[in-house]
C-alpha cells in the first residue's frame, strides 16, 4: 500500500499542476510570450465564476481572497475574451453579476481545446504512451471528482 499523501505534498502537487497547466495553455494573442502572473489571477476568477454563477465582484473577491480591484480587472479581461457576461442584479441595480457566457468565443474555444500532452511529456521527461496515458487517466479522475461542472 502506498503511504498517504500529506497536506504539504498535496500543496506541492497542486503547484506542479498549476505550472503544468500554464505550460499547456496556448500562447496569448499578439505574440506576447507566456502568460504573466496576472493570467493566474484571471484563471482563479474564471474558476470561481464557473463554480458560483451570478456572483458580484465583491463576492468573488471574498471567496478567492483577491483584492476587489484585481477581480474587477480579471472580469474585464474575461468579458473582453468572451468568456463571461455581466448583468445588473435585479434585486439591486447597483450591483453587477457575472456568469459564464452561454456562447463560447473563438479564443475560449482555442484555450479549452489545447491539449496537455506536450506539456505533460516535458514534465515527465518521456513520451512513453503508457506512462502518459496513466497520468492522463489519473488527472481525469481528479478532474471528475474535484472540478466544478456546470451541466
Beta strands, then each sheet from edge to edge (+ up, - down):
strand 1: 55-56
strand 2: 84-89
strand 3: 92-100
sheet 1: 1+ 3- 2+
end
